[in-house]
Amino acid sequence: MKNKSLPYVSWNDYIERELKDPRFRAAYEAAGERIEAAYAITVMRHKKRMTQKEMAKRLKISQSAVARIEQGGQNLTIETLSKIAALFGKKVKIKFV
């Protein structure tokens, strides 16, 4: 079953709203890259109108693992990121700045 179209919220609008919460701000600053990756994965899944269950089946992981990934609560390996990227026709690019 496909998700209905969900409203798109830009990353900047989302962060601006959420950073007003001091607990969110502390967690965001501690895990910024993981949260950015989680959001990007969630956006890609929504754009494909794919459920977490469908994504999990294609990646051969549990739906709860997909939920943890999208919540930023999963520390992802490069291998896992590459599998997720391939699912959406993307590649992972890592850059040190």
VMD Tcl script that draws the C-alpha trace (Angstrom):
set ca {
  {0.00 0.00 0.00}
  {1.35 3.42 -0.93}
  {1.31 6.48 1.33}
  {-0.93 9.36 0.40}
  {0.96 12.46 -0.62}
  {2.36 14.14 2.46}
  {2.97 17.88 2.63}
  {6.60 18.79 2.04}
  {8.25 20.75 4.83}
  {11.60 22.31 3.98}
  {14.55 21.39 6.16}
  {15.09 25.05 7.12}
  {11.46 25.56 8.16}
  {11.46 22.34 10.16}
  {14.72 23.14 11.96}
  {13.75 26.74 12.66}
  {10.57 25.55 14.34}
  {12.14 22.67 16.26}
  {15.24 24.56 17.48}
  {12.97 26.68 19.69}
  {12.76 23.65 22.00}
  {15.93 23.64 24.19}
  {15.96 19.83 24.45}
  {15.71 19.47 20.69}
  {18.48 22.07 20.22}
  {20.85 20.16 22.53}
  {20.14 16.84 20.83}
  {20.42 18.40 17.37}
  {23.79 19.94 18.11}
  {25.02 16.61 19.48}
  {23.84 14.59 16.50}
  {23.44 17.07 13.65}
  {24.82 14.94 10.82}
  {22.79 11.90 11.85}
  {19.61 13.99 11.99}
  {20.30 15.53 8.58}
  {20.80 12.06 7.08}
  {17.62 10.81 8.77}
  {15.62 13.69 7.36}
  {17.05 13.19 3.85}
  {16.15 9.49 3.96}
  {12.63 10.28 5.14}
  {12.15 12.85 2.37}
  {13.35 10.38 -0.30}
  {10.96 7.72 1.00}
  {8.02 10.15 1.04}
  {8.81 11.36 -2.48}
  {8.63 7.75 -3.68}
  {5.38 7.34 -1.73}
  {6.86 4.31 -0.04}
  {5.84 3.09 3.40}
  {8.39 2.24 6.07}
  {7.26 -1.37 5.73}
  {7.95 -1.37 1.97}
  {11.34 0.24 2.50}
  {12.20 -2.31 5.18}
  {11.22 -5.23 2.94}
  {13.39 -3.95 0.09}
  {16.36 -3.38 2.43}
  {15.77 -6.70 4.23}
  {15.54 -5.02 7.62}
  {12.67 -4.54 10.07}
  {10.14 -1.74 9.87}
  {11.23 -0.68 13.36}
  {14.81 -0.32 12.07}
  {13.53 2.03 9.34}
  {11.67 4.02 12.00}
  {14.87 4.33 14.08}
  {16.80 5.43 10.99}
  {14.23 8.12 10.23}
  {14.23 9.32 13.84}
  {18.01 9.70 13.77}
  {18.36 7.05 16.45}
  {20.36 4.62 14.35}
  {24.10 4.93 13.83}
  {24.39 3.98 10.15}
  {27.35 2.34 8.47}
  {28.53 3.45 5.06}
  {27.33 0.08 3.75}
  {23.79 0.71 5.06}
  {23.77 4.26 3.70}
  {24.87 2.90 0.31}
  {22.03 0.35 0.30}
  {19.50 3.07 1.16}
  {20.93 5.36 -1.52}
  {20.75 2.60 -4.15}
  {17.13 1.92 -3.25}
  {16.33 5.51 -4.28}
  {18.66 5.61 -7.30}
  {21.24 7.70 -5.46}
  {24.88 7.37 -4.39}
  {26.50 8.28 -1.09}
  {29.09 11.05 -1.20}
  {31.27 11.63 1.83}
  {33.19 14.84 2.20}
  {35.46 16.12 4.96}
  {35.19 19.87 5.48}
}
mol new
graphics top color blue
foreach p $ca { graphics top sphere $p radius 0.5 }
foreach p [lrange $ca 0 end-1] q [lrange $ca 1 end] { graphics top cylinder $p $q radius 0.2 }
display resetview
